[in-house]
Amino acid sequence: MTLKGKEKLIQKFFTKKSRITIADCDRLLTAYGYELRKGGGSHRTYHKKDARPITVVAPKGTKYVKSVYINLIIKYLKLEG
């Protein structure tokens, strides 16, 4: 992912929280060096050495991830100033 693409995706996480898909979460987390280790069922857990695992629950009945998981990603990746 290019730097510009990464910045654009980060901006989306702040401005369009209700429009974040599981694919957006996957792209951002992998851009930060996380890898998906468990993808069974609705829970997707991403791991990175010396970092806290991040779990995102795939949405049911909609394609958008709940804001609680978006906020966790923002917090754990330290995207806020």
C-alpha positions in Angstrom: 0.0 0.0 0.0 1.3 3.4 -0.9 1.8 6.1 1.7 -1.0 8.2 0.1 -3.3 5.2 0.1 -2.6 4.5 3.7 -3.2 8.1 4.7 -6.5 8.1 2.7 -7.6 4.9 4.5 -6.7 6.3 7.9 -8.7 9.5 7.1 -11.7 7.2 6.2 -11.5 5.6 9.7 -11.9 9.1 11.3 -14.5 10.6 9.0 -16.6 7.7 7.8 -16.7 5.3 10.7 -20.1 4.0 9.7 -18.8 3.1 6.3 -15.8 0.9 7.2 -15.9 -2.7 5.8 -14.0 -5.7 7.0 -11.8 -5.4 3.9 -10.9 -1.8 5.0 -9.9 -3.1 8.4 -7.8 -5.9 6.8 -6.0 -3.5 4.5 -5.1 -1.1 7.3 -4.0 -3.7 9.8 -1.8 -5.5 7.2 -0.3 -2.2 6.2 0.7 -1.8 9.9 2.4 -5.2 9.9 -0.4 -7.3 11.4 -1.3 -10.7 10.0 -4.5 -12.6 10.1 -4.0 -15.8 12.1 -7.6 -16.8 12.8 -10.3 -16.2 10.3 -12.8 -18.8 11.2 -16.4 -17.9 12.0 -17.2 -14.2 12.4 -14.1 -13.3 14.4 -10.9 -12.2 12.7 -7.8 -11.9 14.9 -4.7 -10.0 13.7 -1.3 -10.5 15.3 2.0 -8.6 15.3 5.1 -9.4 17.3 5.3 -7.4 20.5 1.8 -5.9 20.0 -1.6 -6.7 21.4 -3.8 -8.9 19.1 -6.7 -7.1 17.5 -10.0 -8.9 17.0 -12.6 -7.6 14.5 -16.0 -9.2 14.3 -17.3 -9.5 10.8 -20.7 -7.8 10.5 -23.9 -9.8 10.2 -26.7 -8.5 8.1 -24.6 -5.5 6.8 -21.2 -5.0 5.2 -20.1 -2.4 7.7 -18.1 -3.1 10.9 -19.4 -1.8 14.2 -17.8 1.4 15.4 -16.6 -0.2 18.6 -14.1 -2.2 16.5 -13.1 0.8 14.5 -12.4 2.7 17.7 -10.2 -0.2 19.0 -8.2 -0.2 15.8 -7.7 3.5 16.1 -6.6 3.1 19.7 -4.3 0.1 19.3 -2.6 1.6 16.2 -2.2 4.9 18.0 -3.7 6.8 15.0 -5.0 9.6 17.3 -2.6 12.5 18.0 
